[in-house]
Amino acid sequence: MTLFRLLLICLVLLVASLTATTLALFVRGSQEYLVTQLASHGQDTATSFGLSLSPVLAGDDWVLAESMVDAIFDRGDFASLILEGGDHRLERVAGAPPEVAPAWFRRWVPVQVPPRVTEINAGWRLVATLTVTANPQPAMLHLYRIARHALMVALVVALLSIVSGAWILGWILAPLKSAQAQAEGLRRRRFIRQHKLPLLTELRALTLTMNRMVENSEQQYRHQCQRIEQLQRASFIDAETGLGNGQRGRDRLDQMLNDRELEYGVLVQVHLSGLEQLEHKLGLAAQQPLIQGVTELMRQQLARLPLARMYRMGQADFWILLPGMEAPDWTDSGEQLTAALNRQVTLAGATRVVLAQQSFHFGQSVAEVEQQLHQQLQRCLSGVAVVAEAAVEQTDLSAQQARLLRLLQRVPRLLLQPVVDCDGEPLYYEVLARFFDGQRWRAPASVVVLAQRLEQEQQVDLLVLEALLAQVKQRPLAATLAVNLTAASLLSAQCAPRLGRVGKQLRAFGASLAVEIPEQALLEHPDGVRFAVEQLQQQGIPVWLDHVTPAGVAELETLPVTGIKLDPGYSRHLNQQGSYESLLPLMVTAAHARGVLVVAEQVEDAGVAERLWSHQVDGLQGFALTEPRPFTEVSAVDR
């Protein structure tokens, strides 16, 4: 119950009690006044009428006395008149009047007038007694009418009082409502200030306190983000290019080699030859524009490959990680990148650019892949690599489209992997899809990469949603099911309405829908992603930000997500002493300060799981807790 409602109820009760009390006192007072007036009227009538009858009865003229009694009684003011004297008795009793007050009113407000008696004397002789009883019915009917009128007036006044009181209460409590909006804004990562201060001292103090709390929360969050950014740059960022450094590149490769959802990819090394001669001719400062120009050019060339990641591994070497891509699919892009880079470095005075590529797959070690890549680079530098590159069969666009068509022709197989809290209860289930390529079931990474290259990733997301809806209809599951959404689907105008319809259909079977969106989409399209997330929340669909790094944590200030899933590197390399151990608690604290849940994924070691729990994460996901299960094998307890 709200404070406004409670105070309004108290106001209604107070007005009602005052109205009822005032009305009761008015009716009772009027009743006593009428009884007194009727009694006085009866006594006066008995006295004056007795004096009028005295000479008549002194002559013993009872016929005239009867005429006088009838004349007085016919006025209707008396319930009874009784004249007794000697052997004579005249009695007149009134009948029921044509209009009387309701019976319930007569029982609640009885008007009883006692009879009045007077003695009639002739000289010193008592000749008769006169008993007069006033008629209370007209007075009671009059009292009923004025009571009813008073009730109507009292109700109108009470209603006006309640309406006025409610408006005054709303005006008084408006600062409290604004303070509630501020608190809700803090929970949703929005910093709201009240610029108009209330007049009441207590509410003014509350408003000022809430404003200070908002300012402190905003400053604390920004300070945490600055600390995270500083630590991230000091540990993992190359100062000259802004790319990840060698440690970050090797850690990312290690994470990919252990990612069961990835399966394979391509690692490309870009080597700039001739930097020593350039430095000797023009000095060390001449290298910086060249390195920055090469970095920007590679960013532009790789923009068509959304999952590609670049790292600066040394003074003249860069890594390009291409998860989910096959070597033939990279050949054409590699040739274009090589030609563009060669033109740029030649103009800058360096010798040339050499690209070496090496495929990798799940289960390999970083050292093994790096050694193979180094051998490829040495062959390229010696000129032998020309034969090796020619041996790679290039795939054209039609072949890639045919491959994607085969993958999308068959309904994907769905697996569920829970995200569990500290009590072992599932926060939600992530939906993992497997696509059949004609020979075996493939993990989604390669399918998504192929679909992105062909600009058909929305078809992949739709296929997964349709398969999920069909599975839930066959086997209802009372749980939250989260699907991974590509950037293209998220930024589509049809995204929120379509997911809203799917979510409504799932709720009919007891399930609920959530989505996971990639951090990279947020960093590349911040405004579009924020708008899409707000639209999804209006549809009742919670959103989780996936593969979150410190850059994503900084965006939580204005992004209303339910939770974040930390980049797997923070789980994979937590046992390494240094920056991961320092960054993790800062990221968790910053997220919790915004009311955002934190989940660590790809947890495959029990010791790492314990350390993650000690850092106050809200949930874990990985083989150390439970492996993915087919949709049809989810425990009956979950259904």
ChimeraX attribute file (.defattr): number of C-alpha atoms within 10 A of each C-alpha:
attribute: neighborCount
match mode: 1-to-1
recipient: residues
	/A:1	5
	/A:2	7
	/A:3	12
	/A:4	17
	/A:5	12
	/A:6	11
	/A:7	14
	/A:8	19
	/A:9	14
	/A:10	12
	/A:11	17
	/A:12	19
	/A:13	13
	/A:14	14
	/A:15	20
	/A:16	17
	/A:17	12
	/A:18	14
	/A:19	17
	/A:20	15
	/A:21	12
	/A:22	15
	/A:23	17
	/A:24	14
	/A:25	12
	/A:26	14
	/A:27	19
	/A:28	17
	/A:29	12
	/A:30	17
	/A:31	20
	/A:32	15
	/A:33	12
	/A:34	20
	/A:35	21
	/A:36	14
	/A:37	15
	/A:38	23
	/A:39	22
	/A:40	15
	/A:41	18
	/A:42	23
	/A:43	21
	/A:44	15
	/A:45	19
	/A:46	24
	/A:47	18
	/A:48	11
	/A:49	18
	/A:50	22
	/A:51	16
	/A:52	14
	/A:53	23
	/A:54	20
	/A:55	16
	/A:56	16
	/A:57	21
	/A:58	17
	/A:59	9
	/A:60	13
	/A:61	12
	/A:62	17
	/A:63	11
	/A:64	13
	/A:65	19
	/A:66	16
	/A:67	11
	/A:68	15
	/A:69	19
	/A:70	15
	/A:71	11
	/A:72	15
	/A:73	18
	/A:74	11
	/A:75	8
	/A:76	15
	/A:77	19
	/A:78	22
	/A:79	19
	/A:80	18
	/A:81	23
	/A:82	16
	/A:83	23
	/A:84	16
	/A:85	17
	/A:86	9
	/A:87	5
	/A:88	9
	/A:89	13
	/A:90	15
	/A:91	14
	/A:92	16
	/A:93	12
	/A:94	14
	/A:95	9
	/A:96	9
	/A:97	10
	/A:98	5
	/A:99	9
	/A:100	16
	/A:101	16
	/A:102	11
	/A:103	10
	/A:104	9
	/A:105	14
	/A:106	15
	/A:107	9
	/A:108	9
	/A:109	17
	/A:110	16
	/A:111	20
	/A:112	18
	/A:113	19
	/A:114	14
	/A:115	16
	/A:116	20
	/A:117	19
	/A:118	20
	/A:119	18
	/A:120	26
	/A:121	18
	/A:122	16
	/A:123	10
	/A:124	6
	/A:125	9
	/A:126	15
	/A:127	17
	/A:128	21
	/A:129	18
	/A:130	21
	/A:131	19
	/A:132	27
	/A:133	25
	/A:134	26
	/A:135	21
	/A:136	21
	/A:137	20
	/A:138	15
	/A:139	20
	/A:140	24
	/A:141	17
	/A:142	15
	/A:143	21
	/A:144	20
	/A:145	13
	/A:146	15
	/A:147	19
	/A:148	14
	/A:149	12
	/A:150	16
	/A:151	17
	/A:152	12
	/A:153	12
	/A:154	19
	/A:155	16
	/A:156	12
	/A:157	14
	/A:158	18
	/A:159	15
	/A:160	12
	/A:161	15
	/A:162	20
	/A:163	14
	/A:164	12
	/A:165	17
	/A:166	19
	/A:167	13
	/A:168	12
	/A:169	17
	/A:170	15
	/A:171	12
	/A:172	16
	/A:173	16
	/A:174	15
	/A:175	21
	/A:176	19
	/A:177	14
	/A:178	16
	/A:179	22
	/A:180	13
	/A:181	17
	/A:182	22
	/A:183	18
	/A:184	14
	/A:185	16
	/A:186	20
	/A:187	16
	/A:188	19
	/A:189	24
	/A:190	20
	/A:191	20
	/A:192	18
	/A:193	19
	/A:194	15
	/A:195	9
	/A:196	9
	/A:197	14
	/A:198	20
	/A:199	10
	/A:200	11
	/A:201	10
	/A:202	9
	/A:203	18
	/A:204	16
	/A:205	13
	/A:206	17
	/A:207	23
	/A:208	17
	/A:209	13
	/A:210	20
	/A:211	19
	/A:212	13
	/A:213	17
	/A:214	20
	/A:215	15
	/A:216	12
	/A:217	17
	/A:218	19
	/A:219	12
	/A:220	14
	/A:221	23
	/A:222	15
	/A:223	13
	/A:224	20
	/A:225	24
	/A:226	14
	/A:227	16
	/A:228	24
	/A:229	19
	/A:230	13
	/A:231	18
	/A:232	19
	/A:233	17
	/A:234	13
	/A:235	17
	/A:236	20
	/A:237	22
	/A:238	18
	/A:239	11
	/A:240	12
	/A:241	17
	/A:242	14
	/A:243	20
	/A:244	24
	/A:245	23
	/A:246	19
	/A:247	15
	/A:248	19
	/A:249	23
	/A:250	18
	/A:251	17
	/A:252	22
	/A:253	24
	/A:254	21
	/A:255	22
	/A:256	27
	/A:257	22
	/A:258	20
	/A:259	17
	/A:260	15
	/A:261	18
	/A:262	21
	/A:263	21
	/A:264	23
	/A:265	22
	/A:266	21
	/A:267	22
	/A:268	22
	/A:269	24
	/A:270	23
	/A:271	20
	/A:272	22
	/A:273	17
	/A:274	17
	/A:275	22
	/A:276	15
	/A:277	13
	/A:278	19
	/A:279	15
	/A:280	11
	/A:281	11
	/A:282	11
	/A:283	11
	/A:284	12
	/A:285	10
	/A:286	16
	/A:287	20
	/A:288	12
	/A:289	12
	/A:290	19
	/A:291	19
	/A:292	14
	/A:293	17
	/A:294	20
	/A:295	21
	/A:296	13
	/A:297	15
	/A:298	19
	/A:299	15
	/A:300	11
	/A:301	16
	/A:302	19
	/A:303	10
	/A:304	13
	/A:305	18
	/A:306	15
	/A:307	17
	/A:308	18
	/A:309	18
	/A:310	21
	/A:311	26
	/A:312	26
	/A:313	21
	/A:314	12
	/A:315	11
	/A:316	16
	/A:317	17
	/A:318	25
	/A:319	25
	/A:320	20
	/A:321	22
	/A:322	26
	/A:323	25
	/A:324	24
	/A:325	26
	/A:326	19
	/A:327	21
	/A:328	17
	/A:329	19
	/A:330	18
	/A:331	18
	/A:332	13
	/A:333	14
	/A:334	19
	/A:335	12
	/A:336	12
	/A:337	19
	/A:338	16
	/A:339	13
	/A:340	16
	/A:341	23
	/A:342	19
	/A:343	13
	/A:344	17
	/A:345	21
	/A:346	13
	/A:347	11
	/A:348	16
	/A:349	18
	/A:350	20
	/A:351	18
	/A:352	18
	/A:353	23
	/A:354	20
	/A:355	22
	/A:356	22
	/A:357	24
	/A:358	20
	/A:359	17
	/A:360	28
	/A:361	19
	/A:362	17
	/A:363	14
	/A:364	14
	/A:365	14
	/A:366	17
	/A:367	11
	/A:368	11
	/A:369	19
	/A:370	17
	/A:371	12
	/A:372	15
	/A:373	20
	/A:374	16
	/A:375	15
	/A:376	22
	/A:377	23
	/A:378	15
	/A:379	16
	/A:380	19
	/A:381	17
	/A:382	10
	/A:383	11
	/A:384	13
	/A:385	19
	/A:386	12
	/A:387	11
	/A:388	12
	/A:389	16
	/A:390	10
	/A:391	10
	/A:392	13
	/A:393	11
	/A:394	15
	/A:395	15
	/A:396	11
	/A:397	12
	/A:398	9
	/A:399	11
	/A:400	16
	/A:401	16
	/A:402	11
	/A:403	15
	/A:404	21
	/A:405	13
	/A:406	14
	/A:407	20
	/A:408	19
	/A:409	13
	/A:410	13
	/A:411	15
	/A:412	22
	/A:413	18
	/A:414	20
	/A:415	20
	/A:416	21
	/A:417	24
	/A:418	25
	/A:419	22
	/A:420	20
	/A:421	17
	/A:422	13
	/A:423	7
	/A:424	12
	/A:425	11
	/A:426	18
	/A:427	18
	/A:428	20
	/A:429	21
	/A:430	22
	/A:431	24
	/A:432	22
	/A:433	25
	/A:434	20
	/A:435	24
	/A:436	18
	/A:437	17
	/A:438	12
	/A:439	6
	/A:440	9
	/A:441	14
	/A:442	20
	/A:443	19
	/A:444	19
	/A:445	21
	/A:446	21
	/A:447	24
	/A:448	23
	/A:449	22
	/A:450	22
	/A:451	20
	/A:452	20
	/A:453	17
	/A:454	13
	/A:455	13
	/A:456	17
	/A:457	21
	/A:458	20
	/A:459	14
	/A:460	23
	/A:461	19
	/A:462	15
	/A:463	17
	/A:464	25
	/A:465	21
	/A:466	13
	/A:467	17
	/A:468	23
	/A:469	18
	/A:470	13
	/A:471	16
	/A:472	21
	/A:473	16
	/A:474	11
	/A:475	14
	/A:476	18
	/A:477	23
	/A:478	16
	/A:479	18
	/A:480	20
	/A:481	23
	/A:482	23
	/A:483	21
	/A:484	20
	/A:485	21
	/A:486	18
	/A:487	22
	/A:488	16
	/A:489	20
	/A:490	24
	/A:491	19
	/A:492	12
	/A:493	11
	/A:494	11
	/A:495	17
	/A:496	22
	/A:497	13
	/A:498	14
	/A:499	20
	/A:500	20
	/A:501	12
	/A:502	17
	/A:503	21
	/A:504	17
	/A:505	17
	/A:506	24
	/A:507	18
	/A:508	12
	/A:509	16
	/A:510	16
	/A:511	20
	/A:512	22
	/A:513	24
	/A:514	23
	/A:515	22
	/A:516	23
	/A:517	23
	/A:518	19
	/A:519	26
	/A:520	19
	/A:521	18
	/A:522	19
	/A:523	13
	/A:524	12
	/A:525	13
	/A:526	16
	/A:527	12
	/A:528	15
	/A:529	20
	/A:530	18
	/A:531	14
	/A:532	20
	/A:533	23
	/A:534	18
	/A:535	16
	/A:536	23
	/A:537	17
	/A:538	12
	/A:539	17
	/A:540	16
	/A:541	22
	/A:542	21
	/A:543	24
	/A:544	27
	/A:545	26
	/A:546	24
	/A:547	20
	/A:548	23
	/A:549	23
	/A:550	23
	/A:551	16
	/A:552	22
	/A:553	26
	/A:554	20
	/A:555	17
	/A:556	24
	/A:557	21
	/A:558	14
	/A:559	24
	/A:560	23
	/A:561	23
	/A:562	17
	/A:563	22
	/A:564	27
	/A:565	23
	/A:566	27
	/A:567	20
	/A:568	22
	/A:569	22
	/A:570	26
	/A:571	25
	/A:572	23
	/A:573	18
	/A:574	20
	/A:575	13
	/A:576	10
	/A:577	9
	/A:578	11
	/A:579	16
	/A:580	20
	/A:581	18
	/A:582	14
	/A:583	19
	/A:584	21
	/A:585	17
	/A:586	19
	/A:587	23
	/A:588	21
	/A:589	18
	/A:590	24
	/A:591	23
	/A:592	18
	/A:593	20
	/A:594	25
	/A:595	18
	/A:596	23
	/A:597	18
	/A:598	23
	/A:599	26
	/A:600	27
	/A:601	22
	/A:602	23
	/A:603	21
	/A:604	18
	/A:605	14
	/A:606	12
	/A:607	12
	/A:608	18
	/A:609	22
	/A:610	10
	/A:611	15
	/A:612	23
	/A:613	15
	/A:614	10
	/A:615	14
	/A:616	15
	/A:617	22
	/A:618	21
	/A:619	25
	/A:620	29
	/A:621	25
	/A:622	20
	/A:623	15
	/A:624	15
	/A:625	18
	/A:626	15
	/A:627	13
	/A:628	19
	/A:629	16
	/A:630	14
	/A:631	19
	/A:632	14
	/A:633	10
	/A:634	16
	/A:635	10
	/A:636	8
	/A:637	7
	/A:638	10
	/A:639	12
